[in-house]
Amino acid sequence: MRKSVVIICDGLFPKTEYPRYLIRTADFIICCDGSLAKFLRNSRAIFGEERLPDLVIGDMDTLSAGLQKKYADIIVKESEQEHNDQTKAVRWVLGNISDIGAIHILGATGGRADHTIGNASLLMEYTRLFDLKDIVLESVSDNGTIFPVTDTIEFECGTGREVSIFTPDNSLKIRSEGLMYPTDDVVFDNWWKATLNKSMQDKVRLEFSHKSMALIMLD
């Protein structure tokens, strides 16, 4: 069976069952920098016992000196500032773990708004930077799931689910099936243009006019 990896960023630590289930069932758990402290506070509630992540990665600017010293054997310090800790974690996973089936990013939202927007948009960037093949890549929070797409896609989300679409490509046309408000004539020249939609059937199809980058956000 292919491996499931969870990356925990230093935003809002999940309180609901589904993201905590992803943590509990992951084959490999990575904390980004200061999220280690949040993981340690919540590990007993998730696992029934105290547990450490498999790795902590980042520039260590938000992790206390005491925790850095105590858990030095599982820390990978990357001081370069060209990429954020989420990206450093994704890069490490793809370079060091084989046979990955899914990368679930938690705690990437709920803190500063600029961090939330940046972390979400980076999902699209990863599809350009890395060879993800058929790896599931998604950001999961208590409020929903965000995942990147690069071409025509069909996905099952259940009837009545809130669906929003974002893309930086204003030349992209997306023909939709299964949404309350068709996106066929949407011009993606601002972020709000295909937000606050709703699925009208279990499966939604989005047909791209050309390969590009977009984000799907589900509640």
N, C-alpha and C positions, 0 to 999 in steps of 0.2 A: 504494500500500500504506500502511496506517495505521501511525503511528509507535510505536515501542517506547521507553519511557523507563525508565531504571534510577536509583533513588535509593539511595545507599549511606550507611547510618547508621554511628554510631561504636561498634557492638558488635563481635561476632566477624566478622572478614573471611573470606569463604568460601574454602575450600581445594579443594572438589570441583569437578568439571567442569561440572555443569549450571548452577549460579549464575554461574560464570565465563563460560560460554557466553552467558548473558544479558547480561553486561557487554560481551563482545566483539562481540555483534551488535546492541547498542542503538543507536538513532538519536541519543539524547541521554543523557548521564551527569551526574548531580548528586551531589556529595559533601556530606554534612552536617557542617559544622564540622571537628572533628578527624579525621574519616575520610579527609580529603585525604591526610594523612601515610601512612595505611595503603594508600590507592590508589597513591600514588607508589611505595611499596616493592614493590607487586605488579604494576604495569602492564606491566613487561617480560615477566614470566611469562605474562601473559594475552594480550598483543598481539604479543609478539615484539620489541617496541621500547618505549622510554619514551613515555608518553602522558599528557596532562592530561585531567581531566574537562572538560565544557563549562561547568560552573558549580559554585561552592561557596556554600552558604547556611547561615545560622545566626546565633547571637549572638556567635560567635567566642570563646567562653569556654574551649574546649579546643584551639584551633589556635594554635600558637606565633606570637609577634609576627614572627619571621623569615619564616615561611611566609605570613603575612598580607601582609607587605610585598612579598614576591617575587611573589605571585600575585594582587595587588590587582585586576588587570584582569578576573578571572573571579569575584570575590567579591561576593556580595550579603549585606550585614550587616543583620540584623533583630534589634534589641535587645529587642523586647517579650517579656515572660515569660509571657504567657497561654497560649502554645502552644509545644510542643517543636519541635526542629529538623526532625524527620520531618514534622510537620504543616506547617511553613513551606515545606518542599520540595514536598509534595503540592499545597498551595495555589498556589505559584508555577507549578508545571507546568500546572495546570488553567487558570490565568489568562494564561499566556504561550505555550503550545504548542498548535497546532491539530491536528485529525485524529489524536488519540491512540487507539491500539488497546489498549495495555497499559502499566500502571505496575507494575514489579517492584521491591519494596523489599528490599534486602539489608542485612545487618549490623544488623538491628533486634533480634536476639536474641543470647544467648551472653555478655552482659556481666552487669551487675547484674540481679538477678531482678525488681526493681521496674520497671526500664526495659523488660525483656522483656514483662512483663505489660501495662504501659501501652501500649507500642508495638503489641502485638497487639490490645488492646481498641480502640485508635484506628481500626483498620480498619473496625470497625462504625460508629464515630462519623462517618467520612468518608461513609458511605452516607446519613447523615442531613444532614450539612452541605453536601455538594457534589452537583452533578448529574453523576453518573458515567455515565449512559446505558448504553451497552453496552461500557464500558471494562473490561478485565480488571484487577483490582486484587488484588495478592497479595504476601505477605511470604515470601521464599524463603531458606532457609539450607541448610547441609550436612546438616541433620537432617530437612528436610521443607518443606512448603508450608502456609501459612495463608491463607485467603481468607474474606471476609465474604459472607453471603447475607441477603436480605431477604424471600424468599418461596419457595414450592415450587420445587425445583430437581432436575434430573438431571445428574449429572456422571460422566465416565469416569475411573476411577482405577486399574483393573486389579485382578484377583482377588488376595486375600491382603494388601492394603494396610491398614496401621493407620489407623483413622479415629477422631477425637474431635470432639465437638460441644459448643460452649459458647454460652450465651445468658444475658443479664441479665433476660430476660422469663419470670417463673415462671408466667405464664398461658398461655404458648405450648405447644401440643401438636405433636409432630412424628412423623408416621407414616412409617416407613422401609421400604424394599425393597432387598434386596441386602446387608444387614448381618448379621453373625453373631448379634448380640443386638438384636432389634427395639427401637425407641425409642418405640413407640406409647403405652406407659403411663408413660413417664418424666416425673416432675415436676421441672422445672428449678429447684430451690430451693438448689442448691449446684453449684460448678464441676465436681465430679468425676462428676456423675450420668450423663453420656453419653460418658465417656472410655474409652479402651482398647478400642475396638470394632475390627472387622475386616471388610473387604469380602469377600463370598462370590461375587461376580460382577464383571465388568468395569465395569458401570454401576450406580451407586447412585442411588436416588430418595428425596428427603426432601420430604414433603408437609406444609406448614405449615397450622395451623388458622386463622391470620390473618397478615397482613403484620407483620413484626417485624424484629429484628436477631439474627444468630447468626454464630458463627465455625466454620468447618470446618478441622480440622487433619489433614493427611496426612503420613505418615512419608516 
